[in-house]
Amino acid sequence: MAHVLIVGAGIGGDTLAALLDRQGWQVTVVEIAPGLREGGQTVDLRGGSREVLARMGVLEIVLDNLVAQRGLAWIDKTGKHLAAMPVEAFDGQGFVSKEEILRTDLARILHEAGSSRIDYRFDETVEALDDHPNGVRVRFRSGIVEDFDIVIGADGVHSRVRSLRWGPEEQFRKALGIAHAWYTLDERADTPPIDGWFLMHNAPGGLMVEARPGHEGTQEVGLSFRTTDPLPSRHDRAAQLALLEQTFTGVGWRAAEIVSRACEAQDFALDTFDQIAVPRWHDGRVALLGDSAWCASPLSGLGTALALIGAEALAHELASGADVSSFVTERAFSTYEGYMRPRALAAQKLLPGRVGMFTPMTSIGIRAWAAVWKVAQWRAAVPILKLVMADRGHAAPKKDQGRIAIQPSPR
Ligand SMILES: Cc1cc2nc3c(=O)[nH]c(=O)nc-3n(C[C@H](O)[C@H](O)[C@H](O)COP(=O)(O)OP(=O)(O)OC[C@H]3O[C@@H](n4cnc5c(N)ncnc54)[C@H](O)[C@@H]3O)c2cc1C
C-alpha cells in the first residue's frame, strides 16, 4: 500500500485523508493541535463545495447542521441599521448565504467521514523532510523518523511544510493590511440579541466590530482593524488583548463589551488577512493543498470551497496509489495544480476596493458603502450585481461539473 503523510487535520487535510483512505492508500495525518482545531465563523457551501460534500456522502449531515441566518446588516454606533443584505439578495449570491455552517462543525463532520483506518497523531508536527530515492524521510517533533511515499502540506496559511521545503513565509505572503480577531461569546442575560443577523459596525480609521449567529446560546464575534505592523506573538495573549483594547477604545456599539470578553474565549485567535502565492505547489514528492498553497484570504469567501475542491482533485489524480513512481507522482501533482491554479487565482482577485469596502477609513466612506448596498438591491441594479458576485467564483464552472465522482464509503 502506498503511504501518504498529510500534515494538518483541517478542512483540506481531513477531506483528502478520507478520500485517499477510501481509494486504498495507507493514510497518516499529523495535527499540531492537541485535538481537532475548533473555532472559526460560518463558512458557506458555494463555489462547487456543495457538490464535493455530496459526492463524499456528507451533504445531508452538513445541511442538518446549518446556522439559521437572516442576512448581513450594517449598523451605526447606536445599533441602528444603515443597510441590510438579506440571504435572499441576488438570488442567494450575496455576502451571506442561506447555507452556512460553522467551520467547527464542518471540520468535525469531515473528520468523522474518515474511517478508523486513518492513523491520526495529534500534538505532532514535522521537523524535517528529506528526499530519498523512493520517498520522503520525515522527522517528527516527537523524534520519530519514518518514510512515506508522498507528503502533503495541508497545514494552513502559516504552513510548516511550505517553510521547510519552499522557504520562509515572507516570500509568499501578500498582506492585505487588515488584522482580524475572532472568537465565540456565550450569551449572558446582558448580551444584546442579534436576532439571526450578522451585524457589522464600521468606525472611522478602518475599524470593524461584528457579531453573528453561532450555536444556540452563542455569538461569533470579530474585531478588524487596518495595520501593516507585525502582530504580537500568537503565544502572548496578554499583548494581543492589550492591542485590541488600545485599538477599539471609544469605537461605540458593542466594541467595549466584546473586547472585554475576549479573555474568556477558548477559541480566541488574532491574525492578519493575507494571500499566499507559491509559484509551484509541488516539489518532488511533497505537495501543498489549501491555504498553505493558495490562501485567498477570508475576504474572498472561498477558502473552504477551494480546500474541498482541491482535496477532491488531488485525491482523484493520486488514484489508488498502485503506482507511486516519481514519474506518476509528478504527473498527478502537475495535473492537480493545472486544475486548481486558475481557480485559486480567480479567488485571489478580490472585488475591486474589497478592503476599503470591508473597513472604510472615514465616516463618509462608511455611509457611502451603506448607500451602495441599499441601491445595489434595487431591481434595476440586481442583474449587474449578480454578475459581479457570481464572478467571485461562487458559481461552479459548468464544464467541470461531475468531472470527479468518488464513491462514498462511510465509516
Ligand atoms: C481555527 C480556525 C478558524 C478559522 N476560521 C475561519 C473563519 O472564521 N473564516 C474563514 O474564512 N476562514 C477561517 N479559517 C480558515 C479556513 O479554515 C481555511 O481558509 C480553509 O478552510 C482552507 O482550509 P485548509 O485545510 O487549507 O486550512 P485550515 O482549515 O486552516 O487547516 C489547517 C490545519 O493545519 C493545522 N496545522 C497548522 N500548522 C501545523 C503544523 N505545523 N503541523 C501540523 N498541523 C498544523 C491547523 O491546526 C489546522 O488544523 C480558520 C482556520 C482555523 C484553523
The ligand as an SDF file (V2000), in Angstrom:
LIG
                    3D

 53 58  0  0  0  0  0  0  0  0999 V2000
   -9.2850   27.5430   13.9780 C   0  0  0  0  0  0  0  0  0  0  0  0
   -9.5310   28.0890   12.6010 C   0  0  0  0  0  0  0  0  0  0  0  0
  -10.5580   29.0330   12.4070 C   0  0  0  0  0  0  0  0  0  0  0  0
  -10.8000   29.5560   11.1460 C   0  0  0  0  0  0  0  0  0  0  0  0
  -11.8300   30.4360   10.9800 N   0  0  0  0  0  0  0  0  0  0  0  0
  -12.1160   30.9370    9.7660 C   0  0  0  0  0  0  0  0  0  0  0  0
  -13.1990   31.8580    9.5740 C   0  0  0  0  0  0  0  0  0  0  0  0
  -13.8930   32.2140   10.5020 O   0  0  0  0  0  0  0  0  0  0  0  0
  -13.4270   32.3420    8.3250 N   0  0  0  0  0  0  0  0  0  0  0  0
  -12.6610   31.9570    7.2570 C   0  0  0  0  0  0  0  0  0  0  0  0
  -12.9040   32.4160    6.1470 O   0  0  0  0  0  0  0  0  0  0  0  0
  -11.6320   31.0800    7.4060 N   0  0  0  0  0  0  0  0  0  0  0  0
  -11.3500   30.5710    8.6280 C   0  0  0  0  0  0  0  0  0  0  0  0
  -10.2930   29.7000    8.7960 N   0  0  0  0  0  0  0  0  0  0  0  0
   -9.5160   29.3290    7.6010 C   0  0  0  0  0  0  0  0  0  0  0  0
  -10.2540   28.2840    6.8050 C   0  0  0  0  0  0  0  0  0  0  0  0
  -10.4630   27.1340    7.5710 O   0  0  0  0  0  0  0  0  0  0  0  0
   -9.3990   27.9680    5.6030 C   0  0  0  0  0  0  0  0  0  0  0  0
   -9.2410   29.1400    4.8220 O   0  0  0  0  0  0  0  0  0  0  0  0
   -9.9720   26.9640    4.6450 C   0  0  0  0  0  0  0  0  0  0  0  0
  -10.8640   26.0930    5.2020 O   0  0  0  0  0  0  0  0  0  0  0  0
   -8.8310   26.1940    3.9870 C   0  0  0  0  0  0  0  0  0  0  0  0
   -8.5470   25.0680    4.7630 O   0  0  0  0  0  0  0  0  0  0  0  0
   -7.1220   24.4220    4.9670 P   0  0  0  0  0  0  0  0  0  0  0  0
   -7.3620   22.9760    5.1610 O   0  0  0  0  0  0  0  0  0  0  0  0
   -6.1690   24.8590    3.9400 O   0  0  0  0  0  0  0  0  0  0  0  0
   -6.6110   25.0670    6.3140 O   0  0  0  0  0  0  0  0  0  0  0  0
   -7.2190   25.0180    7.7690 P   0  0  0  0  0  0  0  0  0  0  0  0
   -8.6380   24.6190    7.7740 O   0  0  0  0  0  0  0  0  0  0  0  0
   -6.8150   26.3070    8.3590 O   0  0  0  0  0  0  0  0  0  0  0  0
   -6.4300   23.8130    8.4800 O   0  0  0  0  0  0  0  0  0  0  0  0
   -5.0540   23.8020    8.7260 C   0  0  0  0  0  0  0  0  0  0  0  0
   -4.8020   22.7940    9.8240 C   0  0  0  0  0  0  0  0  0  0  0  0
   -3.4050   22.6010    9.9480 O   0  0  0  0  0  0  0  0  0  0  0  0
   -3.0570   22.6180   11.3140 C   0  0  0  0  0  0  0  0  0  0  0  0
   -1.6550   22.9970   11.4030 N   0  0  0  0  0  0  0  0  0  0  0  0
   -1.1350   24.2520   11.3350 C   0  0  0  0  0  0  0  0  0  0  0  0
    0.2000   24.1920   11.4430 N   0  0  0  0  0  0  0  0  0  0  0  0
    0.5230   22.8850   11.5780 C   0  0  0  0  0  0  0  0  0  0  0  0
    1.7530   22.2000   11.7190 C   0  0  0  0  0  0  0  0  0  0  0  0
    2.9260   22.8570   11.7380 N   0  0  0  0  0  0  0  0  0  0  0  0
    1.7210   20.8490   11.8460 N   0  0  0  0  0  0  0  0  0  0  0  0
    0.5450   20.1700   11.8280 C   0  0  0  0  0  0  0  0  0  0  0  0
   -0.6360   20.7820   11.6940 N   0  0  0  0  0  0  0  0  0  0  0  0
   -0.6510   22.1200   11.5690 C   0  0  0  0  0  0  0  0  0  0  0  0
   -4.0310   23.6130   11.9250 C   0  0  0  0  0  0  0  0  0  0  0  0
   -4.1280   23.4520   13.3370 O   0  0  0  0  0  0  0  0  0  0  0  0
   -5.3020   23.2400   11.2050 C   0  0  0  0  0  0  0  0  0  0  0  0
   -5.9820   22.1910   11.8350 O   0  0  0  0  0  0  0  0  0  0  0  0
   -9.9950   29.1490   10.0450 C   0  0  0  0  0  0  0  0  0  0  0  0
   -8.9750   28.2120   10.2440 C   0  0  0  0  0  0  0  0  0  0  0  0
   -8.7300   27.6770   11.5030 C   0  0  0  0  0  0  0  0  0  0  0  0
   -7.6370   26.6520   11.6880 C   0  0  0  0  0  0  0  0  0  0  0  0
  1  2  1  0
  2  3  1  0
  2 52  2  0
  3  4  2  0
  4  5  1  0
  4 50  1  0
  5  6  2  0
  6  7  1  0
  6 13  1  0
  7  8  2  0
  7  9  1  0
  9 10  1  0
 10 11  2  0
 10 12  1  0
 12 13  2  0
 13 14  1  0
 14 15  1  0
 14 50  1  0
 15 16  1  0
 16 17  1  0
 16 18  1  0
 18 19  1  0
 18 20  1  0
 20 21  1  0
 20 22  1  0
 22 23  1  0
 23 24  1  0
 24 25  2  0
 24 26  1  0
 24 27  1  0
 27 28  1  0
 28 29  2  0
 28 30  1  0
 28 31  1  0
 31 32  1  0
 32 33  1  0
 33 34  1  0
 33 48  1  0
 34 35  1  0
 35 36  1  0
 35 46  1  0
 36 37  1  0
 36 45  1  0
 37 38  2  0
 38 39  1  0
 39 40  1  0
 39 45  2  0
 40 41  1  0
 40 42  2  0
 42 43  1  0
 43 44  2  0
 44 45  1  0
 46 47  1  0
 46 48  1  0
 48 49  1  0
 50 51  2  0
 51 52  1  0
 52 53  1  0
M  END
$$$$
